[in-house]
Each structure stands twice: as C-alpha cells, then as structure tokens.
Amino acid sequence: MQLVLDARFAPHRYGPYRLPTPPLETAVVECSALLDNVQTFLQQVDEVCIAAGIPIAYRTFACRHHWGHEPSESPITFLLVAHIADREPEAVRSLLADVQRLCLTAGAQVGVEVVDPPYYGRKSFAVRATDGNAVQNWDELSSRVLHFLDTTARDHGCFWRTMDLFRRGASQERDNCAVTLVVGTAESDNPFWWDCGLRHLQALANQNIMVEILHVSSWEAISLIDQNAYQDPVCMGASLTEDVSHFAAYPNHPSRLRHENDVNPYRKGMEDKKSDLDEAQRCNRVIGSLIASSGRRTILAHEFPHPSQPSTQQGNALRFLADWALVGTQPGRSAENKIHKLKVHGRDQERGVTTHLTDGLPSKEYEILRSPSKRTLVAFRGRTSSWGFGEVNGVTTVNSILPGDIAETYNLSESDPGYYWAITQRVYEYHGDVCRPGDSGSVVLLDGERGAGRWVGLLFGAALGVGYM
C-alpha cells in the first residue's frame, strides 16, 4: 500500500497523514525500549538516506506533542531531521516509505516524520515601524481577517485564539524571514483550516503577507483580551514602579488597604515556602524575591491608583492586563542591576545595562508603546530561562478567548481599552524563546544608545509554546 503523505507543510516537513500542527514539543524515547539492535537499525536508516542523496542532521524516536499534553498521549514517531527543502515530494515519499519498512522489519510499530533542519526551529521576529509596507498592508488587512475569523467561528464552529503579524522563518536573520500572518487555534487539526480557511486567508493577503496556522490551545500567546468589544487596536504598555514599603504587586498593585487586609495574613506562610521563592540575583546581590503570582489579576482596575498621564498627578487607573506577582525587596535597598552578555548591533559585546529596583518607590508613571518608530528592546529575567533578550512587536496581537470574556470582565470599550505587551526574541540573541513554559520574571526596557535601562514592574506567568510572549 502506498504511503499517504501529509504535505501541508511542504517542502519543509512531511509525514504520514496526519501530522500534528506546530509548535510541538519533542520528548525523546529510548531506542532500546523499542528495538533489540539499535545500531543496526540506525545504520540501515543512514544507508537509505545516503542512497536517496538526503543528508541527515539528526534522528531519534520521540513523542511529538503539543505543549501542556503528556508525551504518553501521543504516538511514538521516528523523527528524521534531514535536508529535504530542495527535494521533490516524490523523493521524500520514497524515503519515508523505505524508513517505514525498516521500522516494521525491526519490530517498531511507529510513525515516521521528516523535517528540514531550519524548519525544525522556526522563529518569530518583531515587525517594526520601519517595515512600512508590512504595517500598511496589515492596517488594510487586519479588519477583513478578523471578520473572516469571527465568521468562521460562528458559522463553522471552528474557533481561533490569536491573530498576529510577525516575521517568521527558519533563518537566524530577521530580514530573511517573511512577514507572516499567524493564526493560533486550538483546533489546528480541524480539516476546515487546511481545506478552506488557509486558502481564504491567503487570498485575503493577496501574496503580500504569508499565512501560517499554529496550534495555540489557551494562553500561550498572551491571550488577554477580546477585540470584538471595540474597534481601535489594543495599546501596548506597562506601569513602571511600585507603591508599598517592602512588597509590591505588579503590574498594578493593590491599594494599601487591600494590601494590608489580603496580603499580610499570608505573608509569613509565603515567606516560609522557600520552594516558591524565585530569587532575583543581580551583581551577585539579592535585591528581591518572588513570593507568589496570581495567575490572573482579580481586582478591578479602578482600585489601582495610576495617573492618566505620565506624570506624578493622581488619576484613574490605566488597565494593564498582565498577571501580577508579589515581590519582596530588602528594606531600604536600592541597587544597580547589571545585565551581562548583551549583544549590541550583532556584535559579541559584554556590557552592563544599569537598571534600578528601589524599595518604597511610589507608582508615578506609565508608558504606552504605539507601534514604536524605533526598536524597543527588552531584557527578560525568567524563573526557568534566566536572562533573555527580545524586542516589542510593532503590531498589536489580536486575541479571542471567549467572546467578550475579558472585555466584559474589565468593562473595556473603544474609548477605554486595555494595555499589554507582545515581545519576540531579539535578533542576534536567539537562544530559544524569550521566555519558556513556567516562566515569570521582570522586564527591563533597554536604551541601545546609552546602554541604560529602566526596570519595568511586569512579571509574566507564561505558558509559552509559540516563540513569543
């Protein structure tokens, strides 16, 4: 029987019908648990690939699964990372069929997948204001795409989670990656996306923008707000400082009364749970410790006194819809925090970026990033990823969780929207995603010209699986 080939991701990825949609986790399976003679089998695979003229970069048995799922829930696959991008589909089909036969002969009842090495780690880079044509095309396209996605959800029951514009590709260089409309959906295996939806989105893009479907199950891509409630784009922003004597909740702290009533009874217990502490160590000095995070902010925005303009005047709260975290700072401690191994303009250059974390600093200002005219760089300190570097995406993410859920919760409107960030990994500084699953940490705004940075009171609880946050 001829192998039924899944060519939806051609020419970079092939496998038997039907492959799971990226992004995927790869959990390696011990070969000896499947085969009696592992070396003989791998040698035979190498010989088949050499005969086909397809160089191998990596091969292993693995469970390929979506983030948040157990590897055991996915079938075992023999994964070949090989150079196939310039090969004809029939040559790849023949290779897969030969490898499948080798697996069966060796007694391994597994699937087979082959992926081109660059595609195995596709990357998301920020769209900048300097990408004038892309931003203009997005301005003209986004409302039509949003209408189509909402119509798709209503008429076909095929729901989407996120709609983003990035530069996406396999290259380490941002400019070599195509401007891409990325649609995230938890129903990425629904045939509608591949039989109709993708084709319709490509027609809307009119070859000006590439289109990619990714698997996004819930909160992986900062799914914080539903844009159906208003027309204007969501702005990106963050509050900058804190207002308590020794503890602070970010990005919007509780009022002092709420703080005393709700936090103090649990303070000692949280301090005793050392396993929950995430110490922020900078310059070999402990400035503060992460005590706990909310998972989601539950206090309404009006209870967080912020100015309505970037000044010291008091006013209504601005709504920054990110998770908060409770952070302890040492009494009276003010320190300069150094960010090391910072690469500047693509060159290896280690330099310190000065930021400030000061105990008892009142919450006085905020910052809104509206499609920045220049690159807005950030450094991110995460619980599991340590220091990473990124840049703010110049185009705002559109998210849809449940219709109107977040917008209704926070009583948002076109005149009174919410604010959040969208960050991709930094060019020249790619060592994986900006943050990783389980991360929470603080963000520093970097000034590339002066080498200084402002510490920003944002801490993320990330369930990331798509290469940005």
C-alpha positions as CSV (number, residue, x, y, z in Angstrom):
1,M,0.0,0.0,0.0
2,Q,1.4,3.4,-1.0
3,L,2.2,5.7,1.9
4,V,-0.4,8.6,2.2
5,L,1.8,11.7,2.5
6,D,0.8,14.8,4.6
7,A,2.3,17.6,2.5
8,R,0.5,20.5,4.2
9,F,3.9,21.8,5.5
10,A,5.8,21.1,2.2
11,P,8.6,21.5,1.3
12,H,9.9,21.6,4.9
13,R,8.1,18.8,6.6
14,Y,6.4,15.6,5.6
15,G,4.9,12.5,7.2
16,P,2.1,10.0,7.1
17,Y,-1.4,11.5,7.2
18,R,-2.0,13.4,9.5
19,L,0.8,15.3,11.2
20,P,0.1,17.4,14.3
21,T,0.3,21.2,13.8
22,P,3.3,23.1,15.2
23,P,4.6,24.2,17.6
24,L,5.5,20.9,19.0
25,E,7.5,19.6,22.0
26,T,9.8,16.6,21.2
27,A,10.1,14.0,24.0
28,V,12.9,11.6,23.1
29,V,12.1,7.9,23.6
30,E,14.9,5.4,24.5
31,C,15.6,3.4,21.4
32,S,16.5,0.3,23.3
33,A,12.9,0.1,24.6
34,L,11.7,-0.4,21.0
35,L,14.4,-2.3,19.2
36,D,16.8,-5.2,20.0
37,N,19.6,-4.0,17.7
38,V,19.5,-0.2,17.7
39,Q,22.9,0.3,15.9
40,T,22.0,-2.0,13.0
41,F,18.7,-0.2,12.5
42,L,20.2,3.3,12.6
43,Q,22.9,2.2,10.2
44,Q,20.3,0.9,7.8
45,V,18.4,4.3,8.0
46,D,21.7,6.1,7.3
47,E,22.3,3.9,4.2
48,V,18.8,4.6,2.9
49,C,19.2,8.4,3.3
50,I,22.6,8.3,1.6
51,A,21.2,6.3,-1.3
52,A,18.5,9.0,-1.6
53,G,21.0,11.8,-1.5
54,I,19.4,13.3,1.5
55,P,21.9,14.3,4.3
56,I,20.7,13.6,7.9
57,A,21.2,16.1,10.7
58,Y,19.5,14.2,13.5
59,R,17.4,11.1,14.0
60,T,15.6,9.7,17.1
61,F,12.5,8.0,18.3
62,A,10.3,10.6,20.0
63,C,6.7,11.6,21.0
64,R,5.8,14.8,19.3
65,H,3.1,16.6,21.3
66,H,1.6,20.0,21.9
67,W,2.6,22.0,25.0
68,G,0.6,21.1,28.0
69,H,0.0,17.5,26.9
70,E,1.7,14.5,28.3
71,P,4.1,12.8,25.8
72,S,2.5,9.5,26.5
73,E,-0.7,10.8,25.0
74,S,1.0,11.0,21.5
75,P,2.1,8.1,19.4
76,I,5.8,7.3,19.1
77,T,7.4,8.6,15.9
78,F,10.8,8.0,14.3
79,L,11.9,11.6,13.7
80,L,14.3,12.4,10.9
81,V,15.8,15.9,10.7
82,A,17.2,15.9,7.2
83,H,17.8,18.4,4.3
84,I,14.7,18.0,2.2
85,A,13.7,21.6,1.3
86,D,15.0,21.3,-2.2
87,R,13.8,17.7,-2.8
88,E,10.8,16.7,-4.9
89,P,7.9,15.4,-2.9
90,E,8.1,12.0,-4.5
91,A,11.7,11.6,-3.4
92,V,10.7,12.4,0.1
93,R,7.7,10.0,-0.1
94,S,10.0,7.2,-1.2
95,L,12.4,7.9,1.6
96,L,9.6,7.8,4.2
97,A,8.3,4.6,2.8
98,D,11.7,3.0,3.0
99,V,12.2,4.1,6.6
100,Q,8.7,2.9,7.5
101,R,9.5,-0.5,6.1
102,L,12.8,-0.6,8.1
103,C,10.8,0.3,11.3
104,L,8.3,-2.5,10.7
105,T,11.0,-5.0,9.9
106,A,12.8,-4.2,13.1
107,G,9.5,-4.6,15.0
108,A,8.9,-1.0,15.8
109,Q,5.3,0.0,15.3
110,V,5.8,3.7,14.9
111,G,5.1,6.6,12.6
112,V,7.7,8.4,10.6
113,E,8.3,12.2,10.2
114,V,11.0,14.1,8.3
115,V,11.7,17.8,9.0
116,D,14.1,20.2,7.3
117,P,16.7,21.4,9.9
118,P,15.9,25.1,9.7
119,Y,12.2,24.5,9.9
120,Y,12.7,22.4,13.0
121,G,13.2,25.6,14.9
122,R,11.2,28.3,13.2
123,K,11.4,31.7,14.8
124,S,9.2,34.8,15.3
125,F,10.8,38.2,14.9
126,A,9.1,41.6,15.6
127,V,7.6,43.6,12.8
128,R,9.0,47.2,13.2
129,A,7.7,50.5,12.2
130,T,10.4,50.5,9.5
131,D,8.6,47.7,7.8
132,G,6.4,50.3,6.2
133,N,4.8,48.2,3.6
134,A,4.0,45.4,6.0
135,V,2.4,47.8,8.5
136,Q,0.4,49.4,5.8
137,N,-0.7,46.0,4.4
138,W,-1.7,45.0,7.9
139,D,-3.7,48.1,8.5
140,E,-5.7,47.3,5.4
141,L,-5.9,43.6,6.0
142,S,-6.5,43.1,9.7
143,S,-10.2,44.0,9.9
144,R,-11.0,41.7,7.0
145,V,-9.1,38.8,8.6
146,L,-10.8,39.5,11.9
147,H,-14.2,39.4,10.2
148,F,-13.4,36.1,8.4
149,L,-12.2,34.5,11.7
150,D,-15.2,35.6,13.6
151,T,-17.5,34.4,10.8
152,T,-15.6,31.1,10.7
153,A,-16.2,30.6,14.5
154,R,-19.9,31.5,14.2
155,D,-20.8,29.5,11.0
156,H,-18.4,26.5,11.2
157,G,-17.7,26.2,14.9
158,C,-14.0,26.5,14.2
159,F,-12.6,28.8,16.8
160,W,-9.4,30.8,16.8
161,R,-7.3,32.2,19.7
162,T,-4.8,34.7,18.4
163,M,-4.1,36.7,15.2
164,D,-0.6,38.2,14.9
165,L,1.8,39.7,12.4
166,F,5.4,38.7,12.7
167,R,8.4,38.0,10.6
168,R,8.5,34.2,10.7
169,G,11.1,31.8,9.2
170,A,13.9,29.4,9.6
171,S,16.7,32.0,9.3
172,Q,18.6,33.5,12.2
173,E,18.4,36.8,10.5
174,R,15.2,38.8,10.9
175,D,15.3,40.4,7.4
176,N,15.5,36.9,5.8
177,C,12.2,35.9,7.4
178,A,8.9,36.6,5.6
179,V,6.2,38.9,7.0
180,T,3.6,36.4,8.2
181,L,0.1,36.4,9.4
182,V,0.0,33.9,12.2
183,V,-3.4,32.5,13.3
184,G,-3.4,30.5,16.5
185,T,-6.2,28.0,17.1
186,A,-6.8,25.1,19.5
187,E,-8.5,23.3,16.6
188,S,-5.5,23.2,14.3
189,D,-6.3,19.7,13.2
190,N,-9.8,20.7,12.0
191,P,-9.8,20.0,8.2
192,F,-11.6,23.3,7.7
193,W,-8.4,25.3,8.3
194,W,-6.5,23.3,5.7
195,D,-9.3,22.7,3.1
196,C,-10.8,26.2,3.2
197,G,-9.6,28.5,5.9
198,L,-5.9,28.7,4.9
199,R,-6.7,29.2,1.3
200,H,-9.2,32.0,2.1
201,L,-6.7,33.8,4.3
202,Q,-4.0,33.6,1.6
203,A,-6.5,35.1,-0.9
204,L,-7.1,38.0,1.6
205,A,-3.3,38.5,2.0
206,N,-3.0,38.7,-1.8
207,Q,0.6,37.4,-1.7
208,N,1.7,40.5,0.2
209,I,1.8,38.5,3.5
210,M,2.5,34.9,4.2
211,V,0.0,32.9,6.3
212,E,0.7,30.3,8.9
213,I,-1.7,28.3,11.2
214,L,-0.3,27.4,14.6
215,H,-1.6,25.3,17.5
216,V,-2.5,27.6,20.4
217,S,-4.6,25.9,23.0
218,S,-5.3,28.6,25.5
219,W,-2.9,31.2,27.0
220,E,0.3,30.5,25.1
221,A,0.4,33.8,23.2
222,I,-0.7,36.4,25.9
223,S,-4.4,35.8,25.1
224,L,-5.5,38.6,27.3
225,I,-8.3,40.4,25.6
226,D,-11.1,40.0,23.0
227,Q,-11.1,42.7,20.4
228,N,-14.7,42.2,19.4
229,A,-15.7,44.7,22.1
230,Y,-14.2,47.7,20.3
231,Q,-12.6,48.7,17.1
232,D,-9.3,50.5,17.9
233,P,-6.2,48.4,18.4
234,V,-5.1,47.4,21.9
235,C,-2.2,49.5,23.0
236,M,1.0,48.0,24.5
237,G,2.2,49.4,27.8
238,A,3.3,48.8,31.4
239,S,3.3,50.5,34.7
240,L,6.8,51.4,35.8
241,T,7.5,51.4,39.6
242,E,5.7,50.2,42.8
243,D,4.0,51.6,45.8
244,V,4.4,49.6,49.0
245,S,7.1,49.7,51.7
246,H,8.5,46.2,51.2
247,F,6.3,44.2,48.9
248,A,4.8,45.1,45.5
249,A,2.2,43.5,43.2
250,Y,2.8,44.1,39.5
251,P,1.8,45.4,37.1
252,N,-0.9,47.1,39.2
253,H,-0.5,46.9,42.9
254,P,-3.5,46.6,45.3
255,S,-4.4,49.7,47.3
256,R,-2.7,49.9,50.7
257,L,-5.9,48.9,52.5
258,R,-6.4,45.9,50.2
259,H,-2.8,45.0,50.6
260,E,-2.9,45.1,54.4
261,N,-6.2,43.0,54.5
262,D,-5.3,40.4,52.0
263,V,-1.6,40.0,51.9
264,N,-0.3,40.3,55.5
265,P,-2.2,37.2,56.8
266,Y,-0.4,35.1,54.3
267,R,2.9,36.9,54.4
268,K,4.7,34.7,56.9
269,G,3.4,31.5,55.3
270,M,4.6,32.6,51.9
271,E,8.0,33.5,53.2
272,D,8.3,30.1,54.8
273,K,7.7,28.4,51.4
274,K,11.2,28.6,50.1
275,S,10.4,26.3,47.2
276,D,8.2,29.1,45.8
277,L,10.9,31.7,46.0
278,D,12.5,32.9,42.8
279,E,15.4,35.0,43.9
280,A,16.3,37.8,41.5
281,Q,20.1,37.9,41.8
282,R,21.9,40.7,40.0
283,C,25.5,41.6,40.5
284,N,25.7,38.7,43.0
285,R,23.4,40.6,45.3
286,V,19.8,39.5,46.1
287,I,17.6,42.5,45.5
288,G,14.2,40.9,45.8
289,S,12.4,37.6,45.8
290,L,9.3,36.4,44.0
291,I,6.9,35.2,46.7
292,A,3.7,34.3,44.7
293,S,1.9,35.1,41.5
294,S,-1.8,35.4,40.9
295,G,-2.3,33.5,37.7
296,R,-4.7,36.4,36.8
297,R,-5.5,39.7,38.3
298,T,-8.8,39.7,40.0
299,I,-9.1,43.3,41.4
300,L,-10.8,45.8,39.2
301,A,-8.7,48.5,37.6
302,H,-10.2,51.4,39.5
303,E,-8.8,50.0,42.7
304,F,-5.2,50.6,41.4
305,P,-4.5,54.3,41.5
306,H,-2.4,55.3,38.5
307,P,-2.1,58.6,36.7
308,S,-3.9,59.1,33.4
309,Q,-0.8,60.8,32.0
310,P,2.9,60.1,32.5
311,S,3.3,62.5,35.4
312,T,3.2,62.5,39.2
313,Q,-0.5,63.5,39.3
314,Q,-3.0,61.0,40.7
315,G,-5.8,59.8,38.4
316,N,-7.8,56.9,37.2
317,A,-6.0,53.6,36.7
318,L,-4.7,52.5,33.3
319,R,-5.5,48.9,32.6
320,F,-2.6,46.6,32.2
321,L,-4.0,43.2,31.7
322,A,-1.0,41.1,32.7
323,D,-0.7,38.8,35.7
324,W,0.6,40.2,38.9
325,A,3.3,38.8,41.2
326,L,4.1,39.5,44.8
327,V,7.7,40.6,45.2
328,G,9.7,41.2,48.4
329,T,12.5,43.7,48.3
330,Q,15.1,44.1,51.0
331,P,14.3,47.1,53.2
332,G,16.0,50.3,52.1
333,R,17.8,48.5,49.3
334,S,18.5,50.4,46.0
335,A,20.8,48.8,43.6
336,E,22.2,49.0,40.1
337,N,21.4,45.7,38.3
338,K,23.7,44.5,35.6
339,I,22.6,42.6,32.5
340,H,25.5,40.7,31.1
341,K,26.3,39.2,27.7
342,L,24.3,41.8,25.9
343,K,25.0,41.8,22.2
344,V,24.8,45.1,20.5
345,H,24.2,45.5,16.8
346,G,25.0,41.9,16.1
347,R,28.5,42.0,17.7
348,D,29.6,40.0,20.7
349,Q,30.0,42.6,23.4
350,E,29.5,42.2,27.1
351,R,28.4,45.3,28.8
352,G,26.3,46.2,31.8
353,V,22.9,47.8,31.5
354,T,22.1,49.8,34.5
355,T,18.6,49.5,35.9
356,H,17.0,50.3,39.3
357,L,14.9,48.4,41.7
358,T,14.2,50.7,44.7
359,D,12.2,49.9,47.8
360,G,9.2,52.1,48.5
361,L,9.2,53.9,45.2
362,P,5.7,55.3,44.5
363,S,3.8,54.4,41.4
364,K,4.1,57.6,39.3
365,E,4.2,56.9,35.7
366,Y,3.4,54.5,32.9
367,E,4.5,54.0,29.3
368,I,2.4,53.2,26.2
369,L,4.1,51.8,23.1
370,R,2.2,52.7,20.0
371,S,3.9,51.0,17.0
372,P,7.3,52.4,18.1
373,S,9.2,54.4,15.5
374,K,12.4,52.7,16.6
375,R,13.2,49.3,18.0
376,T,12.1,48.9,21.6
377,L,14.4,46.3,23.2
378,V,13.8,44.5,26.4
379,A,15.7,42.2,28.7
380,F,13.7,39.5,30.5
381,R,14.7,37.7,33.7
382,G,12.7,34.4,34.0
383,R,12.3,31.8,36.6
384,T,13.4,29.0,34.2
385,S,15.0,30.8,31.3
386,S,17.3,33.2,33.3
387,W,18.3,36.3,31.2
388,G,16.9,36.6,27.7
389,F,16.6,39.4,25.2
390,G,13.8,40.5,23.0
391,E,12.0,43.4,21.3
392,V,8.5,44.7,21.4
393,N,6.4,43.8,18.3
394,G,5.3,46.9,16.5
395,V,2.0,45.4,15.6
396,T,-0.5,44.5,18.3
397,T,-1.7,41.0,18.8
398,V,-5.4,40.4,18.4
399,N,-6.8,37.7,20.8
400,S,-10.0,35.9,21.2
401,I,-10.6,33.7,24.2
402,L,-14.3,33.5,24.8
403,P,-16.5,36.1,23.1
404,G,-16.2,39.3,25.1
405,D,-15.0,37.5,28.2
406,I,-12.0,39.7,29.2
407,A,-13.5,42.8,27.7
408,E,-16.7,42.3,29.7
409,T,-14.8,41.4,32.9
410,Y,-12.8,44.7,32.8
411,N,-15.6,46.8,31.3
412,L,-13.5,47.8,28.3
413,S,-14.6,50.0,25.5
414,E,-13.2,51.7,22.4
415,S,-12.5,54.8,24.4
416,D,-11.2,52.9,27.4
417,P,-9.2,49.9,26.2
418,G,-6.7,47.6,27.9
419,Y,-2.9,47.6,27.5
420,Y,-0.4,44.8,27.2
421,W,2.9,43.8,25.5
422,A,3.8,41.5,22.7
423,I,7.5,40.5,22.7
424,T,9.6,38.4,20.3
425,Q,13.1,37.1,20.7
426,R,15.8,39.7,19.9
427,V,17.7,39.5,16.6
428,Y,21.3,38.3,17.0
429,E,20.4,37.0,20.5
430,Y,18.5,33.9,19.7
431,H,19.0,31.1,22.2
432,G,15.4,29.8,22.2
433,D,12.2,31.6,23.1
434,V,12.2,34.9,25.0
435,C,10.6,33.1,27.9
436,R,9.8,29.5,28.5
437,P,6.9,27.5,29.9
438,G,6.6,28.2,33.6
439,D,8.5,31.5,33.4
440,S,7.7,34.5,35.5
441,G,10.1,37.4,35.8
442,S,10.8,41.1,35.4
443,V,11.3,43.1,32.2
444,V,13.9,45.9,31.5
445,L,13.4,48.5,28.8
446,L,16.8,48.9,27.1
447,D,18.2,52.0,25.7
448,G,20.5,50.8,22.9
449,E,22.2,54.2,22.5
450,R,23.2,55.0,26.1
451,G,23.4,51.4,27.5
452,A,21.0,52.2,30.3
453,G,17.7,50.6,31.0
454,R,14.5,51.1,33.1
455,W,13.3,48.3,35.2
456,V,9.6,47.6,34.5
457,G,7.2,46.2,37.1
458,L,5.8,43.4,34.9
459,L,6.1,39.7,35.8
460,F,4.8,37.1,33.4
461,G,3.3,33.7,34.2
462,A,4.0,32.2,30.8
463,A,2.6,29.1,29.2
464,L,4.5,29.7,26.0
465,G,4.6,27.4,23.0
466,V,4.8,29.7,20.0
467,G,8.1,31.6,20.2
468,Y,6.9,34.9,21.5
469,M,5.0,36.2,24.5
